């Protein structure tokens, strides 16, 4: 993922717009801490920011943070998402475009290299891709089943 100041600025603005919170506000209010965590996770996962780069970005915006706090925030994100359903929605809203960019970049990286592979290597690769695809389909079906069970359980249809 190409990271420019304008892309990072747009990311910050989008998250702040979705959440209605200033990410760099110097506060420990839960909702702001959770939104900050969302930003850090996206910066780390999609833009490959180091802890130091996250720390520097915060400092540029007037928010002083330590490496330990960034690590804690990154590690706590999944827990925050369990208790704040908006956080998952915001994550997916922001990430949907980023995943497409990352996928396109990966495809562009792989395509020109395929012509240098032998037939045996291409056969191995096609077998691997087929297995990965089948595993992904199985996992998607399992997740759909779990989600439907969870929704039905919330509605009280299982009677357990």
Secondary structure, 3 states (H helix, E strand, C coil): CCCCHHHHHHHHHHHHHHHCCCCCCCCCCHHHHHHHHHHHHHHHHHCCCCHHHHHHHHHHCCCCCCHHHHHHHHHHHHHHHHHCHHHHHHHHHHHHHHHHHHHHHHHHHHHHHHCCCCHHHHHHHHHHHHHHHHHHHHHHHHHHHHHHHHHHHHHCCCCC
